[in-house]
Amino acid sequence: MLRYRPTTGILMLWLCGDDSRATHASGRVALGAGVATLENWCHLFPAWESVVKESAMGWFRATEWRSRETELRPYWQRLIEAMRDCHITPIGCVVEPRIVRLLPKAKAYFWRLFRPTVWEQQWIAFHTDPLSFSLTWCIHEGLEVLRAQSEDQMAMIFSRTAKLLGRYNKFEEILSLMPRQPRMLARIGPTTFAPSPRELSQLQVADLVAYELTAHDPNGSPRWQYEALLAIGLRVHVADRARLAPLWEPE
């Protein structure tokens, strides 16, 4: 459960993200997260823990639950319903396989067109990595939710994986080089990397979202879990050729 208590007078929104299933067998890359106020996350905790306890699974880990999907479907549905009832907004970014291969070409294309400064070079290079691209988008979307809910700051908790920790450190490094940071970035509050999602239902929510984003096949039948997330307001950015053009030269 969240143990952080904000300073008196600060209204805090929390973004909790997970990349533990960042890369699907198809080559699709995604980052999933949940966004809510501290109060709503605290409301979710007992409801989530109650369902997990009834399932006899100990905690929610999508890969383990997938192996017993038919048996666990009623509990899976109740977890998503708990997210809805506690006003948890699921968000995520998906980079499709072909874009994963094309992103590195964007850097060379931009550098031939412009004369980027040092921080711009690092920013462009950072976004040729699909997980870094997804991280930036999720932070941006979290800040959009923050603005819509009139909160003062957005704190963040992420799963402590080497891939995600390294990318967030690079994100902070690039921000420090910017001559002028966008005003909204000043509203990013404390960022924590939790060692294990087992003790944090918030990161289990993020795991649920991340898994469904990578498992979703846009050319196949949607999983019921993905449709259930859409029904409760999933905000997903799909990085595909149409949305990112023209980031590279025509092939």
C-alpha positions in Angstrom: 0.0 0.0 0.0 1.2 3.6 -0.6 3.0 4.8 2.5 3.8 8.3 1.2 1.8 11.1 2.7 1.9 14.4 0.8 2.7 17.7 2.5 -0.4 19.4 3.9 -2.1 21.4 1.2 -0.7 19.4 -1.7 -3.2 17.5 -3.8 -1.3 14.5 -5.3 -2.0 12.4 -8.3 -0.1 9.1 -8.5 1.0 7.4 -11.7 2.1 3.8 -11.1 3.8 2.0 -14.0 5.2 -1.4 -14.9 7.4 -2.7 -17.8 7.9 -6.2 -16.5 6.2 -7.7 -19.6 7.4 -4.8 -21.8 8.2 -7.0 -24.9 5.7 -9.4 -26.4 6.8 -12.4 -28.5 5.4 -10.5 -31.5 8.0 -7.8 -30.9 5.4 -5.3 -29.6 6.6 -3.1 -26.8 4.4 -1.4 -24.2 4.3 0.3 -20.8 1.2 0.2 -18.7 0.1 2.3 -15.8 -2.7 3.4 -13.6 -3.4 7.0 -12.6 -5.5 8.1 -9.7 -5.5 10.4 -6.6 -3.9 9.2 -3.5 -7.3 8.9 -1.9 -8.6 6.6 -4.7 -5.5 4.4 -4.6 -6.0 3.9 -0.9 -9.7 3.0 -1.6 -8.5 0.4 -4.1 -6.1 -1.4 -1.8 -8.6 -3.3 0.4 -10.9 -4.1 -2.6 -8.0 -5.4 -4.6 -6.4 -7.4 -1.8 -9.8 -9.0 -0.9 -10.2 -10.3 -4.5 -6.6 -11.6 -4.7 -7.0 -13.3 -1.4 -10.2 -15.1 -2.5 -8.4 -16.2 -5.7 -5.8 -18.0 -3.6 -3.1 -16.7 -6.0 -1.3 -14.6 -3.4 -1.0 -11.6 -5.7 -1.8 -10.6 -9.2 0.8 -11.3 -11.8 -0.6 -11.5 -15.3 1.7 -14.3 -16.6 0.7 -16.5 -13.7 -3.0 -15.7 -13.9 -2.9 -16.3 -17.7 -2.0 -19.9 -17.1 -5.3 -20.4 -15.2 -7.3 -17.8 -17.1 -10.6 -19.7 -17.3 -10.6 -20.6 -13.7 -9.6 -17.1 -12.6 -11.8 -15.1 -14.9 -14.4 -14.1 -12.2 -11.6 -12.7 -10.0 -10.0 -11.0 -13.0 -13.3 -9.3 -13.8 -13.7 -8.1 -10.2 -10.2 -6.6 -10.2 -11.1 -4.5 -13.2 -14.4 -3.6 -11.7 -12.5 -2.4 -8.5 -10.4 -0.2 -10.8 -13.6 1.3 -12.2 -15.2 1.8 -8.8 -12.1 3.5 -7.4 -11.7 5.7 -10.4 -8.3 4.4 -11.5 -7.6 5.5 -15.0 -5.6 2.9 -17.0 -3.1 4.3 -19.5 -0.4 3.0 -21.7 1.6 3.2 -24.8 2.2 0.5 -27.4 4.9 0.5 -30.0 4.0 -1.9 -32.8 6.7 -4.3 -34.1 7.4 -2.5 -37.4 7.8 0.8 -35.6 10.3 -0.8 -33.2 12.5 -1.6 -36.2 12.0 1.8 -37.8 12.5 4.2 -34.8 16.3 4.2 -35.0 16.0 5.6 -38.6 14.2 8.7 -37.2 17.4 9.9 -35.5 19.5 10.0 -38.6 16.6 11.6 -40.6 16.1 14.4 -38.0 19.8 15.1 -37.7 20.1 15.6 -41.5 17.1 18.0 -41.5 18.0 20.1 -38.4 21.0 21.2 -36.4 19.9 20.0 -33.0 21.5 21.3 -29.8 23.1 18.8 -27.3 19.9 18.3 -25.3 17.8 18.0 -28.5 20.2 15.3 -29.8 19.8 13.4 -26.6 16.0 13.8 -26.6 15.8 12.6 -30.2 18.1 9.6 -29.5 16.1 8.8 -26.4 12.9 8.5 -28.3 14.3 6.1 -30.9 14.1 3.5 -28.1 10.5 2.1 -27.9 10.4 1.7 -24.1 11.7 5.2 -23.6 9.1 6.5 -26.1 6.4 4.7 -24.1 7.7 6.1 -20.8 7.6 9.7 -22.0 4.1 9.3 -23.4 2.8 7.8 -20.1 4.2 10.6 -18.1 2.7 13.1 -20.6 -0.7 11.4 -20.4 -0.5 11.3 -16.6 0.1 15.0 -16.6 -2.9 15.5 -18.8 -5.0 13.6 -16.3 -3.5 15.8 -13.5 -4.5 19.0 -15.4 -8.0 17.7 -16.0 -8.5 16.8 -12.3 -6.9 20.1 -11.0 -4.4 18.3 -8.8 -1.2 20.1 -7.8 1.5 17.5 -8.4 1.9 14.0 -9.8 4.1 11.5 -7.9 5.2 8.3 -9.6 5.9 4.7 -8.6 7.5 2.3 -11.0 8.6 -1.3 -10.8 12.3 -1.4 -10.1 13.6 -3.1 -13.3 16.9 -2.3 -14.8 15.4 -1.3 -18.1 12.9 1.1 -16.6 15.2 2.6 -14.0 17.9 3.3 -16.6 15.5 5.0 -18.9 14.0 7.1 -16.2 17.4 8.2 -15.1 18.2 9.2 -18.7 14.9 11.1 -18.9 15.8 13.1 -15.8 19.3 13.8 -17.2 17.9 15.2 -20.4 15.4 17.4 -18.5 18.3 18.9 -16.6 20.0 20.0 -19.8 16.9 21.8 -21.2 17.3 25.6 -21.2 13.6 25.9 -20.4 11.5 23.1 -19.1 7.8 22.9 -20.1 5.8 24.3 -17.2 3.9 21.1 -16.7 7.1 19.1 -15.9 7.6 21.2 -12.8 4.5 19.5 -11.4 6.2 16.1 -11.3 6.5 15.1 -7.7 8.5 12.4 -6.0 9.4 9.3 -8.0 9.9 5.9 -6.4 11.1 2.6 -7.7 9.5 -0.3 -5.7 11.6 -3.5 -5.6 8.6 -5.8 -5.9 5.0 -5.5 -7.1 4.0 -8.3 -4.7 3.4 -5.7 -1.8 1.9 -2.9 -3.9 -1.5 -3.4 -5.5 -0.9 -0.2 -7.5 1.9 -1.9 -9.4 -0.2 -5.0 -9.9 -2.7 -2.7 -11.6 0.1 -1.5 -13.9 1.1 -5.1 -14.6 -2.5 -6.0 -15.6 -2.6 -3.0 -18.0 0.9 -3.6 -19.4 0.2 -7.3 -20.1 -3.1 -6.6 -21.9 -1.5 -3.9 -24.1 1.2 -6.3 -25.3 -1.2 -9.3 -25.6 -3.7 -7.3 -27.7 -3.5 -8.1 -31.4 -5.0 -5.3 -33.4 -5.6 -7.8 -36.3 -7.2 -10.5 -34.2 -10.1 -10.9 -31.8 -9.7 -8.7 -28.7 -9.2 -10.3 -25.3 -12.1 -9.7 -23.0 -9.7 -8.1 -20.5 -8.6 -5.5 -23.1 -12.3 -4.7 -23.9 -13.0 -4.4 -20.2 -10.2 -1.9 -19.7 -11.5 0.1 -22.7 -14.9 0.1 -21.0 -13.5 1.8 -17.9 -11.6 4.5 -19.8 -8.3 3.0 -21.0 -6.3 5.8 -22.6 -3.8 4.1 -24.9 -1.4 5.6 -27.5 -0.5 3.2 -30.3 2.7 4.2 -32.0 2.2 3.0 -35.6 3.4 4.2 -39.0 0.3 6.5 -39.6 0.6 8.3 -36.3 4.4 8.8 -36.4 4.8 9.8 -40.1 6.8 11.6 -41.2 9.5 10.7 -38.7 11.7 9.0 -41.3 12.3 9.1 -45.1 9.9 7.1 -47.3 11.3 3.6 -47.9 
